């Protein structure tokens, strides 16, 4: 824990963590907005196609109406799927606001890591550790801490463990 306090409490680590998490979040926003735009375009295309099919269905003979009805049903199902996808993308974009709050919370906690740790509840200590640590590898002579989502080398334990 002492080594973790030392590494995690450094200004470089705090700034790097914030930058990395913020960049990942912004990349996700860009992806969702691109997806949202594509879905909206596709909705417009399918809606226009549905309108044309409906017009054709009204003016068609009974033999052709069945085929047009099947196409219209397929277009309606496609519209429903795209609308669901658009709603999901919008919901995820709204959810990103809470993720930004989490990033800010983690950054503030990191800036004063050792003093914050002392007053944190066990639940918040766990939340912070899950945000920081991807995995801990215990070897015969050392312990490696792999930080989460930071693409960094493990933080090696300074002292040798007893065999």
Z-matrix of the N, CA and C atoms (Angstrom, degrees):
N
C 1 1.443
C 2 1.530 1 110.34
N 3 1.347 2 116.67 1 -37.44
C 4 1.463 3 118.72 2 179.47
C 5 1.525 4 111.05 3 -60.43
N 6 1.330 5 116.46 4 -44.34
C 7 1.470 6 120.39 5 179.61
C 8 1.527 7 110.11 6 -64.73
N 9 1.310 8 116.65 7 -39.92
C 10 1.463 9 120.72 8 178.09
C 11 1.528 10 110.02 9 -63.91
N 12 1.346 11 118.13 10 -43.21
C 13 1.461 12 121.45 11 177.09
C 14 1.525 13 110.44 12 -58.54
N 15 1.328 14 116.37 13 -42.08
C 16 1.463 15 121.52 14 -178.45
C 17 1.527 16 111.30 15 -63.28
N 18 1.320 17 116.71 16 -48.49
C 19 1.468 18 120.95 17 -177.18
C 20 1.523 19 110.84 18 -71.73
N 21 1.320 20 116.27 19 -48.45
C 22 1.455 21 120.93 20 -173.80
C 23 1.527 22 111.52 21 -68.84
N 24 1.307 23 117.78 22 -31.98
C 25 1.452 24 120.69 23 -178.35
C 26 1.512 25 115.30 24 -78.84
N 27 1.321 26 118.29 25 -6.16
C 28 1.467 27 119.82 26 -177.90
C 29 1.534 28 110.33 27 -72.59
N 30 1.317 29 116.19 28 146.63
C 31 1.467 30 121.65 29 -178.63
C 32 1.528 31 111.19 30 -61.27
N 33 1.327 32 117.30 31 -39.74
C 34 1.468 33 120.53 32 178.56
C 35 1.518 34 111.16 33 -60.01
N 36 1.318 35 116.05 34 -43.51
C 37 1.463 36 119.75 35 -179.76
C 38 1.520 37 110.77 36 -65.04
N 39 1.321 38 117.10 37 -44.08
C 40 1.464 39 121.47 38 -179.15
C 41 1.526 40 110.07 39 -61.05
N 42 1.324 41 116.75 40 -49.21
C 43 1.463 42 120.57 41 -179.77
C 44 1.526 43 111.47 42 -64.81
N 45 1.328 44 116.46 43 -41.11
C 46 1.465 45 120.19 44 178.57
C 47 1.515 46 112.06 45 -64.42
N 48 1.315 47 116.25 46 -40.67
C 49 1.465 48 120.86 47 179.07
C 50 1.521 49 110.37 48 -63.77
N 51 1.327 50 116.13 49 -47.89
C 52 1.462 51 119.58 50 179.12
C 53 1.526 52 110.11 51 -59.42
N 54 1.333 53 116.78 52 -47.81
C 55 1.461 54 120.41 53 -178.95
C 56 1.520 55 112.48 54 -59.97
N 57 1.315 56 116.15 55 -44.19
C 58 1.464 57 120.32 56 -178.81
C 59 1.527 58 111.03 57 -65.89
N 60 1.325 59 116.89 58 -48.42
C 61 1.462 60 120.22 59 -178.85
C 62 1.524 61 110.87 60 -65.16
N 63 1.326 62 116.79 61 -41.16
C 64 1.464 63 120.48 62 179.17
C 65 1.532 64 110.53 63 -63.40
N 66 1.343 65 116.46 64 -42.95
C 67 1.472 66 120.46 65 179.22
C 68 1.530 67 110.86 66 -63.03
N 69 1.339 68 117.11 67 -42.86
C 70 1.460 69 120.17 68 178.30
C 71 1.524 70 110.98 69 -61.32
N 72 1.315 71 116.23 70 -41.54
C 73 1.457 72 120.72 71 179.22
C 74 1.526 73 110.66 72 -65.66
N 75 1.318 74 117.46 73 -43.46
C 76 1.459 75 120.61 74 179.50
C 77 1.527 76 111.58 75 -66.30
N 78 1.323 77 116.99 76 -36.70
C 79 1.469 78 120.24 77 175.63
C 80 1.526 79 109.97 78 -61.03
N 81 1.328 80 115.76 79 -39.47
C 82 1.469 81 120.63 80 178.57
C 83 1.531 82 110.32 81 -66.43
N 84 1.328 83 117.34 82 -38.31
C 85 1.465 84 121.45 83 177.76
C 86 1.523 85 109.85 84 -62.30
N 87 1.328 86 116.74 85 -46.18
C 88 1.468 87 120.77 86 180.00
C 89 1.530 88 110.05 87 -60.35
N 90 1.334 89 116.57 88 -44.77
C 91 1.464 90 120.65 89 179.09
C 92 1.527 91 111.02 90 -60.55
N 93 1.333 92 116.91 91 -46.06
C 94 1.471 93 120.62 92 -179.76
C 95 1.522 94 112.09 93 -64.60
N 96 1.328 95 117.30 94 -39.67
C 97 1.464 96 119.52 95 179.18
C 98 1.520 97 111.22 96 -67.85
N 99 1.326 98 116.50 97 -37.70
C 100 1.469 99 120.32 98 176.26
C 101 1.526 100 109.79 99 -63.79
N 102 1.333 101 115.48 100 -44.59
C 103 1.461 102 120.80 101 178.21
C 104 1.528 103 110.72 102 -62.39
N 105 1.317 104 116.49 103 -42.93
C 106 1.456 105 121.71 104 179.94
C 107 1.536 106 110.51 105 -61.90
N 108 1.326 107 116.78 106 -43.57
C 109 1.464 108 121.18 107 179.20
C 110 1.539 109 110.99 108 -63.14
N 111 1.326 110 115.82 109 -44.92
C 112 1.473 111 119.89 110 179.88
C 113 1.521 112 110.99 111 -63.13
N 114 1.327 113 116.90 112 -40.97
C 115 1.469 114 120.26 113 179.10
C 116 1.531 115 110.91 114 -65.53
N 117 1.316 116 117.25 115 -40.25
C 118 1.461 117 120.38 116 178.91
C 119 1.530 118 110.75 117 -63.83
N 120 1.329 119 116.28 118 -41.73
C 121 1.468 120 119.94 119 176.55
C 122 1.520 121 111.13 120 -61.79
N 123 1.319 122 115.13 121 -45.42
C 124 1.472 123 120.20 122 -179.11
C 125 1.527 124 110.49 123 -64.01
N 126 1.331 125 117.12 124 -38.51
C 127 1.470 126 120.54 125 176.48
C 128 1.522 127 110.64 126 -59.83
N 129 1.326 128 116.54 127 -42.89
C 130 1.454 129 120.10 128 178.44
C 131 1.518 130 112.23 129 -62.42
N 132 1.332 131 116.07 130 -42.52
C 133 1.465 132 120.57 131 179.38
C 134 1.527 133 111.47 132 -63.84
N 135 1.323 134 115.99 133 -47.32
C 136 1.475 135 120.19 134 -177.78
C 137 1.528 136 110.29 135 -68.21
N 138 1.325 137 116.81 136 -36.76
C 139 1.459 138 120.60 137 178.14
C 140 1.529 139 110.63 138 -63.15
N 141 1.334 140 116.80 139 -43.53
C 142 1.469 141 121.01 140 178.02
C 143 1.524 142 110.25 141 -63.02
N 144 1.348 143 115.75 142 -43.09
C 145 1.468 144 119.78 143 178.93
C 146 1.528 145 110.23 144 -63.25
N 147 1.324 146 117.58 145 -39.99
C 148 1.464 147 121.53 146 178.82
C 149 1.522 148 110.91 147 -63.04
N 150 1.331 149 115.90 148 -41.19
C 151 1.466 150 119.67 149 178.43
C 152 1.523 151 111.58 150 -61.38
N 153 1.315 152 116.05 151 -43.71
C 154 1.469 153 119.83 152 178.67
C 155 1.531 154 110.89 153 -64.26
N 156 1.345 155 115.60 154 -42.72
C 157 1.468 156 119.28 155 178.34
C 158 1.525 157 111.24 156 -62.09
N 159 1.319 158 116.88 157 -39.78
C 160 1.468 159 120.52 158 179.11
C 161 1.519 160 110.54 159 -64.58
N 162 1.339 161 116.60 160 -42.36
C 163 1.471 162 119.89 161 177.62
C 164 1.524 163 110.55 162 -62.46
N 165 1.320 164 117.05 163 -43.26
C 166 1.468 165 121.09 164 178.94
C 167 1.525 166 110.29 165 -63.96
N 168 1.320 167 116.41 166 -39.84
C 169 1.467 168 120.99 167 -178.43
C 170 1.531 169 110.31 168 -62.08
N 171 1.343 170 117.25 169 -41.95
C 172 1.459 171 121.59 170 -179.66
C 173 1.523 172 110.62 171 -61.30
N 174 1.308 173 117.74 172 -39.44
C 175 1.469 174 121.87 173 -175.30
C 176 1.530 175 113.02 174 -93.67
N 177 1.304 176 119.06 175 0.75
C 178 1.472 177 121.81 176 -173.98
C 179 1.519 178 111.69 177 -86.40
N 180 1.317 179 112.90 178 160.50
C 181 1.464 180 119.67 179 173.84
C 182 1.520 181 107.98 180 -77.09
N 183 1.294 182 117.39 181 165.36
C 184 1.471 183 121.27 182 -176.33
C 185 1.526 184 112.09 183 -61.72
N 186 1.317 185 118.78 184 -33.08
C 187 1.465 186 121.47 185 179.85
C 188 1.533 187 110.94 186 -66.72
N 189 1.303 188 117.49 187 -37.54
C 190 1.461 189 122.16 188 -177.70
C 191 1.529 190 111.11 189 -83.13
N 192 1.334 191 116.33 190 -25.87
C 193 1.472 192 120.31 191 -177.77
C 194 1.536 193 112.15 192 -59.16
N 195 1.315 194 117.28 193 -37.12
C 196 1.470 195 119.62 194 -178.90
C 197 1.528 196 110.76 195 -62.26
N 198 1.330 197 116.53 196 -45.57
C 199 1.466 198 120.66 197 179.47
C 200 1.523 199 110.14 198 -65.07
N 201 1.318 200 117.12 199 -45.15
C 202 1.461 201 120.80 200 178.94
C 203 1.535 202 110.92 201 -64.24
N 204 1.320 203 116.94 202 -36.31
C 205 1.466 204 121.16 203 177.36
C 206 1.523 205 111.31 204 -63.19
N 207 1.321 206 116.61 205 -40.25
C 208 1.466 207 119.96 206 176.82
C 209 1.529 208 110.99 207 -64.32
N 210 1.329 209 116.11 208 -43.17
C 211 1.468 210 119.95 209 178.11
C 212 1.530 211 110.98 210 -64.25
N 213 1.315 212 115.93 211 -39.10
C 214 1.459 213 120.86 212 178.89
C 215 1.527 214 110.80 213 -65.46
N 216 1.326 215 117.37 214 -40.79
C 217 1.467 216 121.40 215 176.53
C 218 1.530 217 111.27 216 -63.60
N 219 1.336 218 116.55 217 -41.80
C 220 1.464 219 120.31 218 178.33
C 221 1.532 220 110.40 219 -64.35
N 222 1.335 221 116.48 220 -41.10
C 223 1.469 222 119.75 221 178.25
C 224 1.530 223 110.68 222 -65.29
N 225 1.324 224 117.30 223 -38.20
C 226 1.468 225 121.18 224 177.86
C 227 1.522 226 110.97 225 -63.51
N 228 1.317 227 116.64 226 -41.11
C 229 1.470 228 120.66 227 177.82
C 230 1.529 229 110.09 228 -65.48
N 231 1.323 230 116.85 229 -40.69
C 232 1.461 231 120.35 230 178.09
C 233 1.531 232 110.33 231 -63.78
N 234 1.327 233 117.13 232 -41.42
C 235 1.464 234 121.03 233 176.16
C 236 1.532 235 110.80 234 -58.93
N 237 1.313 236 116.47 235 -44.44
C 238 1.463 237 121.37 236 -179.38
C 239 1.525 238 110.79 237 -60.63
N 240 1.350 239 116.45 238 -45.16
C 241 1.474 240 120.60 239 179.58
C 242 1.526 241 111.68 240 -62.43
N 243 1.338 242 116.80 241 -43.09
C 244 1.463 243 120.51 242 -179.97
C 245 1.530 244 110.96 243 -67.60
N 246 1.325 245 117.28 244 -37.89
C 247 1.468 246 120.30 245 177.16
C 248 1.523 247 110.50 246 -64.27
N 249 1.333 248 117.19 247 -40.73
C 250 1.474 249 120.74 248 176.66
C 251 1.531 250 110.52 249 -62.46
N 252 1.331 251 116.54 250 -43.68
C 253 1.458 252 120.61 251 178.36
C 254 1.518 253 111.87 252 -62.27
N 255 1.313 254 116.68 253 -40.07
C 256 1.457 255 121.32 254 178.80
C 257 1.528 256 110.50 255 -66.26
N 258 1.323 257 117.70 256 -42.70
C 259 1.472 258 120.86 257 176.70
C 260 1.527 259 110.85 258 -61.79
N 261 1.329 260 116.95 259 -41.75
C 262 1.468 261 121.05 260 179.64
C 263 1.529 262 110.88 261 -64.22
N 264 1.321 263 117.83 262 -42.95
C 265 1.467 264 121.47 263 179.01
C 266 1.524 265 110.26 264 -63.45
N 267 1.328 266 117.18 265 -42.16
C 268 1.474 267 120.24 266 178.08
C 269 1.522 268 111.09 267 -63.82
N 270 1.329 269 116.76 268 -40.56
C 271 1.466 270 120.52 269 178.75
C 272 1.529 271 110.66 270 -64.05
N 273 1.322 272 117.13 271 -41.20
C 274 1.467 273 120.54 272 178.96
C 275 1.523 274 110.96 273 -65.38
N 276 1.329 275 117.34 274 -37.76
C 277 1.467 276 120.08 275 177.54
C 278 1.529 277 110.29 276 -64.32
N 279 1.337 278 117.24 277 -39.80
C 280 1.472 279 119.79 278 176.76
C 281 1.525 280 110.73 279 -65.27
N 282 1.322 281 116.68 280 -36.39
C 283 1.465 282 121.90 281 -179.60
C 284 1.532 283 112.31 282 -67.02
N 285 1.308 284 116.86 283 -24.50
C 286 1.463 285 120.90 284 -178.53
C 287 1.526 286 111.26 285 -62.89
N 288 1.322 287 117.45 286 -29.37
C 289 1.461 288 119.70 287 177.51
C 290 1.524 289 110.78 288 -57.84
N 291 1.325 290 117.50 289 -42.75
C 292 1.466 291 119.60 290 179.54
C 293 1.523 292 110.34 291 -69.23
N 294 1.318 293 117.38 292 -33.19
C 295 1.468 294 119.65 293 176.44
C 296 1.522 295 110.90 294 -65.14
N 297 1.342 296 116.89 295 -38.06
C 298 1.462 297 119.70 296 177.02
C 299 1.524 298 109.57 297 -62.55
N 300 1.326 299 116.69 298 -39.56
C 301 1.475 300 120.16 299 176.50
C 302 1.527 301 109.87 300 -62.37
N 303 1.330 302 117.48 301 -39.85
C 304 1.469 303 120.56 302 177.57
C 305 1.521 304 110.94 303 -62.34
N 306 1.331 305 117.07 304 -41.88
C 307 1.464 306 120.96 305 179.19
C 308 1.529 307 109.66 306 -61.60
N 309 1.319 308 116.22 307 -45.10
C 310 1.464 309 119.70 308 179.60
C 311 1.526 310 111.08 309 -65.00
N 312 1.333 311 116.65 310 -39.23
C 313 1.463 312 120.84 311 178.19
C 314 1.524 313 110.53 312 -62.64
N 315 1.324 314 116.76 313 -46.39
C 316 1.467 315 121.19 314 179.65
C 317 1.523 316 109.88 315 -62.28
N 318 1.328 317 117.33 316 -43.00
C 319 1.461 318 120.87 317 -179.03
C 320 1.531 319 111.15 318 -63.18
N 321 1.324 320 116.88 319 -44.13
C 322 1.474 321 119.38 320 178.13
C 323 1.522 322 110.65 321 -62.95
N 324 1.332 323 116.13 322 -41.47
C 325 1.464 324 119.84 323 179.50
C 326 1.527 325 110.70 324 -64.43
N 327 1.322 326 117.30 325 -38.50
C 328 1.462 327 120.60 326 179.89
C 329 1.523 328 111.94 327 -67.46
N 330 1.321 329 116.67 328 -37.01
C 331 1.459 330 120.48 329 -176.81
C 332 1.533 331 111.60 330 -60.88
N 333 1.310 332 117.08 331 -30.75
C 334 1.471 333 122.14 332 179.25
C 335 1.519 334 109.44 333 -125.61
N 336 1.306 335 115.82 334 46.10
C 337 1.454 336 121.56 335 -167.63
C 338 1.525 337 114.10 336 -53.83
N 339 1.316 338 118.23 337 -51.91
C 340 1.469 339 118.89 338 -174.04
C 341 1.517 340 111.77 339 -67.63
N 342 1.346 341 118.68 340 -39.07
C 343 1.460 342 118.54 341 179.49
C 344 1.525 343 111.62 342 -75.55
N 345 1.322 344 117.26 343 -35.50
C 346 1.463 345 120.39 344 177.46
C 347 1.529 346 109.67 345 -65.03
N 348 1.310 347 116.85 346 -40.23
C 349 1.461 348 121.87 347 -178.76
C 350 1.528 349 111.10 348 -56.09
N 351 1.320 350 115.99 349 -39.87
C 352 1.467 351 120.56 350 -176.75
C 353 1.526 352 112.58 351 -63.49
N 354 1.322 353 117.78 352 -32.01
C 355 1.466 354 120.42 353 -175.69
C 356 1.529 355 113.45 354 -102.95
N 357 1.319 356 116.79 355 -1.49
C 358 1.468 357 119.83 356 -178.34
C 359 1.521 358 111.05 357 -75.14
N 360 1.319 359 113.73 358 147.58
C 361 1.460 360 119.67 359 173.54
C 362 1.528 361 107.86 360 -73.90
N 363 1.326 362 117.85 361 158.61
C 364 1.466 363 119.65 362 176.78
C 365 1.536 364 112.57 363 -55.87
N 366 1.324 365 117.08 364 -36.91
C 367 1.472 366 119.69 365 179.70
C 368 1.531 367 110.54 366 -64.40
N 369 1.328 368 117.77 367 -43.61
C 370 1.459 369 120.52 368 179.31
C 371 1.522 370 112.07 369 -71.81
N 372 1.331 371 117.68 370 -30.74
C 373 1.468 372 119.64 371 173.78
C 374 1.526 373 109.58 372 -62.44
N 375 1.316 374 116.12 373 -43.81
C 376 1.465 375 120.27 374 177.79
C 377 1.513 376 111.77 375 -63.29
N 378 1.325 377 116.95 376 -42.69
C 379 1.470 378 121.95 377 178.80
C 380 1.520 379 110.28 378 -59.46
N 381 1.322 380 116.31 379 -44.96
C 382 1.457 381 120.50 380 -179.69
C 383 1.525 382 111.31 381 -66.53
N 384 1.326 383 117.35 382 -43.35
C 385 1.472 384 120.11 383 179.76
C 386 1.533 385 110.79 384 -63.41
N 387 1.329 386 117.34 385 -39.43
C 388 1.464 387 119.98 386 177.65
C 389 1.520 388 111.21 387 -65.29
N 390 1.331 389 117.04 388 -32.82
C 391 1.463 390 120.74 389 178.30
C 392 1.531 391 111.19 390 -73.35
N 393 1.322 392 117.15 391 -28.54
C 394 1.463 393 121.25 392 -175.15
C 395 1.521 394 114.35 393 -93.08
N 396 1.324 395 116.97 394 -40.14
C 397 1.461 396 120.91 395 -167.66
C 398 1.519 397 111.26 396 -109.71
N 399 1.325 398 115.21 397 126.70
C 400 1.454 399 121.31 398 174.75
C 401 1.527 400 109.81 399 -81.60
N 402 1.345 401 115.09 400 -49.29
C 403 1.478 402 119.59 401 178.86
C 404 1.518 403 109.19 402 -161.99
N 405 1.310 404 114.23 403 159.32
C 406 1.464 405 121.77 404 176.08
C 407 1.521 406 106.25 405 -122.48
N 408 1.327 407 115.65 406 126.71
C 409 1.459 408 121.04 407 -179.47
C 410 1.526 409 107.37 408 -109.03
N 411 1.323 410 115.30 409 118.75
C 412 1.462 411 120.97 410 179.83
C 413 1.525 412 107.61 411 -100.54
N 414 1.340 413 115.39 412 120.64
C 415 1.461 414 121.47 413 177.94
C 416 1.523 415 107.71 414 -112.36
N 417 1.309 416 116.55 415 175.29
C 418 1.462 417 119.58 416 -178.45
C 419 1.521 418 113.02 417 -57.69
N 420 1.333 419 116.15 418 -41.59
C 421 1.463 420 118.93 419 -173.56
C 422 1.518 421 114.24 420 -113.52
N 423 1.320 422 119.38 421 -2.32
C 424 1.462 423 119.61 422 -179.71
C 425 1.521 424 111.15 423 -157.78
N 426 1.312 425 114.07 424 168.06
C 427 1.462 426 122.56 425 177.98
C 428 1.528 427 106.75 426 -124.77
N 429 1.336 428 117.16 427 126.06
C 430 1.463 429 121.81 428 176.70
C 431 1.523 430 108.39 429 -107.61
N 432 1.333 431 115.61 430 131.49
C 433 1.456 432 121.80 431 177.02
C 434 1.522 433 107.09 432 -107.94
N 435 1.329 434 117.24 433 118.84
C 436 1.461 435 122.66 434 178.87
C 437 1.523 436 107.43 435 -98.78
N 438 1.335 437 115.69 436 119.82
C 439 1.450 438 120.76 437 -177.33
C 440 1.527 439 110.73 438 -77.60
N 441 1.303 440 115.03 439 146.87
C 442 1.467 441 120.95 440 -175.94
C 443 1.524 442 111.41 441 -78.24
N 444 1.327 443 116.45 442 136.15
C 445 1.457 444 125.02 443 169.27
C 446 1.524 445 115.01 444 55.84
N 447 1.294 446 118.35 445 22.15
C 448 1.454 447 119.00 446 -177.52
C 449 1.514 448 113.06 447 -116.04
N 450 1.313 449 117.20 448 -1.39
C 451 1.459 450 122.12 449 179.19
C 452 1.519 451 112.00 450 49.17
N 453 1.305 452 116.51 451 41.57
C 454 1.454 453 120.83 452 -178.85
C 455 1.518 454 109.78 453 -110.77
N 456 1.296 455 114.02 454 161.56
C 457 1.455 456 119.96 455 174.64
C 458 1.525 457 108.49 456 -68.05
N 459 1.320 458 117.17 457 156.26
C 460 1.461 459 118.45 458 178.39
C 461 1.525 460 110.93 459 -64.27
N 462 1.327 461 114.18 460 152.82
C 463 1.460 462 120.47 461 175.48
C 464 1.517 463 106.30 462 -88.38
N 465 1.347 464 118.66 463 109.58
C 466 1.463 465 119.55 464 -175.84
C 467 1.523 466 111.63 465 -75.04
N 468 1.302 467 115.07 466 146.71
C 469 1.462 468 121.77 467 174.15
C 470 1.518 469 107.51 468 -69.67
N 471 1.312 470 117.34 469 136.93
C 472 1.464 471 121.90 470 -176.68
C 473 1.513 472 113.21 471 -75.53
N 474 1.313 473 116.97 472 -33.35
C 475 1.466 474 119.54 473 -175.66
C 476 1.506 475 110.24 474 -104.85
N 477 1.282 476 115.68 475 149.56
C 478 1.465 477 121.75 476 178.03
C 479 1.519 478 109.32 477 -77.24
N 480 1.310 479 115.77 478 136.70
C 481 1.457 480 120.13 479 176.91
C 482 1.527 481 108.46 480 -80.14
N 483 1.294 482 115.45 481 154.29
C 484 1.458 483 119.65 482 178.10
C 485 1.522 484 109.06 483 -76.20
N 486 1.331 485 118.33 484 137.76
C 487 1.489 486 120.76 485 -179.20
C 488 1.508 487 111.92 486 -65.61
